[in-house]
Amino acid sequence: MARTHRFPPIPVPAFRLVPVMALVLALALGFASPAAAIQRRIITEINTDALIKETQVQAACPGDCLGLVWWIPQEFWQATMGQDPTADKKATQPVLDALRPFSLVAVCQADISPMGAFTFYQENDVRQGLRVMFSPGDGPAAEVTPLAEPPAEVGALIGYFKPLLKAAMGQMGEHFHFFVLPNENPDGGRMIDPYKKQKLEIELTRSTGEKLPVQIEMPLDSLH
């Protein structure tokens, strides 16, 4: 029999409309800057809104496209579930354990017509044009290939979260696609670590072949 888990309410990233030319969507974002503090913030004290703002990025599109990327480290899930007093710890802990070797990337991509109509990309289209590069400190960049299929527990969490995005953001939320990144070194340590000086570069590809690069700089201020 398949196990079921009760997930606590999870904050949905906030987006807003701005009337630029043919109705271009933009994220209300904060951008990461190097963290001055050294001590890590206790998980239950992490501001998830601040964490979301640091890990959301928008591709520099002209007015005819949309490229939104959200990298989701394990700290987001730990903080969200850990801060909910109604969460069943026995049910959520197996999910957190299953997430530990991974991080997630959520992508919403669309072409925008001159009249402002959105043509959203399907998951396979996004996947084919998605490239993720990880730079550990000053070391050389290495490509990180998303898993073809998420593990069962991770897939269950994604299945729980996607309707929340759709309810909050309509078609844009419905067309956020989730990709699971392996996040363990050969020695079992963590590869992409938001507490360290690192860089995550994510590249989307339009139907025209045009590349849309974004990057996330670490360490993240919200975790300190």
Residue pairs with C-beta under 8 A, 6 or more apart in sequence:
3 94
5 88
5 91
5 92
5 94
5 95
5 153
5 156
5 157
6 87
6 88
6 91
6 92
7 81
7 87
7 92
7 95
7 157
7 160
7 161
8 80
8 81
8 84
8 86
8 87
8 92
9 80
9 84
10 80
10 160
10 161
10 164
11 48
11 49
11 52
11 80
12 164
12 165
12 168
12 169
12 173
13 27
13 52
13 56
13 70
14 28
14 49
14 52
15 25
15 27
15 28
15 68
15 169
15 172
16 26
16 28
17 23
17 25
18 24
18 25
18 26
20 26
20 63
21 63
22 63
22 64
22 112
22 113
22 114
22 115
22 116
23 112
23 116
24 61
24 63
24 66
24 112
25 66
25 68
25 172
26 58
27 56
27 57
27 58
27 68
28 53
29 53
29 56
29 57
29 58
30 50
30 53
30 54
31 54
32 54
32 55
32 216
32 217
32 218
32 220
32 221
33 217
33 221
34 197
34 217
34 219
34 221
35 219
35 220
35 221
35 223
35 224
36 221
36 224
37 224
38 224
39 224
40 195
40 223
40 224
41 222
41 223
41 224
43 75
43 78
43 79
43 82
44 79
44 82
44 83
46 75
46 79
46 83
46 222
46 223
47 222
48 76
48 79
48 80
48 83
50 221
50 222
51 75
51 76
51 79
51 220
51 222
51 223
52 70
52 76
53 222
54 216
54 220
54 221
54 222
55 70
55 71
55 72
55 73
55 76
55 216
55 220
56 68
56 69
56 70
57 68
57 69
57 70
57 71
57 202
57 214
57 215
57 216
58 67
58 68
58 69
58 214
59 65
59 66
59 67
59 68
59 69
59 204
59 212
59 213
59 214
60 212
61 67
61 212
63 112
64 111
64 112
64 113
64 114
65 109
65 110
65 111
65 112
65 206
65 212
66 108
66 109
66 110
66 111
66 112
66 118
67 107
67 108
67 109
67 204
67 212
67 214
68 107
68 108
68 109
68 172
68 176
69 105
69 106
69 107
69 202
69 204
69 214
70 105
70 106
70 107
70 176
71 103
71 104
71 105
71 200
71 202
71 216
72 103
72 104
72 105
72 106
73 103
73 192
73 194
73 220
74 96
74 99
74 100
74 102
74 103
75 194
75 223
77 95
77 96
77 99
77 157
78 96
81 87
81 92
81 95
81 96
94 153
95 153
95 154
95 156
95 157
98 151
98 152
98 153
98 154
99 153
99 154
99 157
101 182
101 183
101 184
102 147
102 151
102 154
102 180
102 181
102 182
102 183
103 180
103 181
103 183
103 192
104 154
104 158
104 178
104 179
104 180
104 181
105 130
105 132
105 146
105 178
105 179
105 181
105 202
106 176
106 177
106 178
106 179
107 126
107 130
107 176
107 177
107 179
107 204
108 120
108 172
108 173
108 175
108 176
108 177
109 120
109 121
109 125
109 126
109 175
109 204
109 206
109 212
110 118
110 119
110 120
110 121
110 172
110 175
111 118
111 119
111 121
111 206
111 207
112 118
112 119
113 119
118 171
118 172
120 171
120 172
120 174
120 175
121 175
121 177
121 207
122 177
123 177
125 207
126 177
126 179
126 204
127 146
127 177
127 179
128 205
129 203
129 204
129 205
129 206
130 146
130 179
130 202
130 203
130 204
130 205
131 143
131 202
131 203
131 205
132 143
132 144
132 145
132 146
132 181
132 200
132 201
132 202
132 203
133 141
133 142
133 143
133 144
133 200
133 201
133 202
133 203
134 141
134 142
134 143
134 144
134 191
134 192
134 198
134 199
134 200
134 201
135 141
135 142
135 198
135 199
135 200
135 201
136 142
136 191
136 196
136 198
137 196
137 197
137 198
141 199
141 201
144 181
144 182
144 191
144 192
145 182
146 179
146 180
146 181
147 179
147 180
147 181
147 182
149 155
150 158
150 178
150 180
151 180
154 180
158 178
161 178
162 173
162 174
162 176
162 178
164 173
165 173
165 174
165 176
166 173
166 174
167 173
169 176
181 192
182 191
183 190
183 191
183 192
184 190
184 191
185 191
192 198
192 200
193 218
194 218
194 219
194 220
194 223
195 218
195 219
195 220
195 223
195 224
196 218
196 219
197 218
197 219
198 218
198 219
199 215
199 216
199 217
199 218
200 215
200 216
200 218
201 213
201 214
201 215
202 213
202 214
202 215
202 216
203 211
203 212
203 213
203 214
204 211
204 212
204 213
204 214
205 211
205 212
206 212
